[in-house]
Amino acid sequence: MIQKNRCTWCEKDDLYRDYHDNEWGKPIYDDDKLFEFLILETFQAGLSWYTILAKRENFRKAFDNFDYKKIAQYNETKVETLLQDEGIIRNKLKIRATISNAIAFIEVQKEFGSFSKYIWNFVDGKPIDNKPKTLKDVPATTPLSDTISKDLKKRGFKFVGSTVIYAQMQATGMVNDHVMNCFSRNI
């Protein structure tokens, strides 16, 4: 088997490598997938991404496959059910944030036609390539993630601090932070 050069953060196991090779940093313009990553990133706040990735299928089941229209309608009974679900992160504030974020997401769609148009407008519709040489060159936040975070908060989104938003930008390909020798840089 040919050894591929990858960003070193993903070498923990096959789950991480598969995510890195097939998803991370690939531009996503689909509202459903953008919402999924937004929710996963908000749950990741204060935790490792690996923890969230390992529970991703459980999150899909618990949150109706990230259907934001359904999630926007969740009531207290559903919140209590989610708080009992051992397969997800049982954080009441993050669960409630998911509901309010679904509502805010729908409002952004109404205003801009799609969430994708709204979020990608911040980068003029195309990824920013930071060309990092090593992981040390990859920031946790940027002035742009600060701006997006503030705008999202103004629109009613929760758990969308600048670090969460920068991770979202990386995950959805708004920025290309694959290190220069990584095989995934240009695919």
C-alpha positions in Angstrom: 0.0 0.0 0.0 1.3 3.5 -0.9 1.7 5.8 2.1 -0.1 9.1 1.6 1.1 12.3 3.1 -1.7 13.7 5.3 -2.2 16.5 7.8 -0.8 14.9 11.0 -3.9 15.6 13.1 -5.8 12.9 11.3 -3.4 10.0 11.8 -5.1 8.7 15.0 -7.2 6.0 13.2 -9.2 5.1 10.2 -12.3 7.2 11.3 -10.2 10.3 11.4 -8.3 9.5 8.2 -11.5 8.8 6.3 -13.0 12.1 7.5 -9.8 14.0 6.5 -9.5 12.3 3.1 -13.1 12.6 2.0 -14.7 15.5 3.8 -12.5 18.0 5.7 -11.8 21.0 3.6 -14.0 20.1 0.7 -16.3 22.9 -0.3 -19.9 22.3 0.7 -22.7 24.4 -0.7 -25.6 22.3 0.3 -27.7 23.8 3.1 -28.5 20.4 4.6 -24.8 19.5 5.0 -23.9 23.0 6.1 -26.5 22.7 8.9 -25.2 19.3 9.9 -21.7 20.7 10.3 -22.9 23.8 12.1 -24.6 21.6 14.7 -21.7 19.1 15.0 -19.3 22.0 15.4 -21.5 23.7 18.1 -21.6 20.4 20.0 -17.8 20.2 19.7 -17.3 23.4 21.6 -15.0 22.5 24.5 -14.6 18.9 23.3 -12.5 17.1 20.8 -13.6 16.8 17.2 -12.9 13.1 17.4 -15.5 12.7 20.2 -18.1 14.3 17.9 -17.1 12.4 14.8 -17.3 9.1 16.7 -20.9 10.0 17.8 -21.9 11.4 14.4 -24.3 8.6 13.5 -25.9 8.9 16.9 -26.4 12.6 16.4 -28.0 11.9 13.0 -30.5 9.5 14.6 -31.2 11.7 17.6 -31.7 14.9 15.5 -33.8 13.5 12.7 -30.9 13.4 10.2 -30.2 17.1 10.9 -33.5 18.1 9.4 -33.6 21.8 10.5 -37.3 22.1 9.7 -38.1 19.3 12.1 -35.6 20.5 14.7 -37.1 24.0 14.7 -40.3 22.4 15.9 -38.8 20.5 18.8 -40.6 20.9 22.1 -39.7 20.2 25.8 -40.6 16.5 25.5 -38.1 16.1 22.7 -35.5 18.1 24.7 -36.0 15.7 27.6 -35.7 12.7 25.2 -32.4 14.1 23.9 -31.1 14.6 27.4 -31.6 10.9 28.0 -29.8 9.8 24.8 -26.4 8.4 25.9 -25.3 8.3 22.2 -24.9 12.1 22.0 -23.5 14.9 24.1 -26.2 15.5 26.6 -25.7 19.2 27.2 -29.0 21.0 27.7 -27.6 24.4 26.5 -26.2 22.8 23.3 -29.5 20.9 22.7 -31.5 24.1 23.1 -29.0 26.0 20.9 -29.6 23.4 18.2 -33.3 24.2 18.2 -32.7 28.0 18.2 -30.0 27.6 15.5 -32.5 25.7 13.3 -34.9 28.5 13.7 -32.2 31.1 12.9 -31.0 29.0 10.0 -34.5 29.1 8.4 -34.6 32.9 8.9 -31.3 33.3 7.1 -32.6 31.1 4.2 -35.7 33.4 4.0 -33.5 36.5 3.8 -30.8 35.2 1.5 -32.5 32.4 -0.5 -30.2 29.9 1.1 -27.8 29.6 4.0 -25.1 28.7 1.5 -25.5 32.0 -0.2 -25.3 33.8 3.1 -22.2 32.0 4.5 -20.2 31.7 1.3 -20.7 35.5 0.6 -18.2 36.1 3.4 -15.5 34.5 1.1 -16.9 35.7 -2.2 -18.1 32.2 -3.0 -14.7 30.5 -3.1 -12.3 28.9 -0.6 -9.5 30.9 1.0 -6.3 28.9 0.6 -4.0 29.6 3.6 -1.2 27.3 2.3 0.0 26.3 5.8 3.4 24.6 5.8 2.8 22.9 9.2 -0.1 22.6 11.6 1.5 25.4 13.6 0.6 27.7 10.8 -3.1 26.9 11.1 -4.9 29.5 13.3 -7.8 28.7 15.7 -9.5 31.9 14.7 -9.1 34.7 12.2 -10.6 38.2 11.8 -13.0 36.7 9.3 -14.2 34.0 11.7 -14.7 36.8 14.3 -16.8 38.8 11.8 -18.9 35.7 10.8 -19.4 34.8 14.5 -20.6 38.3 15.4 -23.0 38.3 12.5 -24.4 34.8 13.3 -24.9 35.8 17.0 -26.7 39.0 15.9 -29.0 36.7 13.9 -29.8 34.6 17.0 -27.3 31.7 16.6 -25.8 30.2 19.8 -22.5 28.4 20.5 -21.0 30.1 17.4 -17.9 31.7 18.8 -15.0 32.5 16.5 -13.2 29.2 17.2 -16.3 27.2 16.4 -16.9 29.2 13.2 -13.3 28.8 12.1 -13.6 25.0 12.5 -16.8 25.2 10.6 -15.1 27.1 7.8 -12.3 24.4 7.7 -14.8 21.5 7.7 -17.0 22.9 4.9 -14.1 24.0 2.7 -14.5 27.8 3.1 -10.8 27.7 4.0 -8.2 25.2 2.8 -5.9 24.5 5.7 -4.5 21.2 4.5 -0.7 21.5 5.0 1.3 22.0 1.8 2.5 18.4 1.6 -0.9 16.8 2.2 -2.3 14.8 -0.7 -5.8 16.3 -0.1 -4.8 19.9 -0.9 -5.9 19.9 -4.5 -8.6 17.2 -4.7 
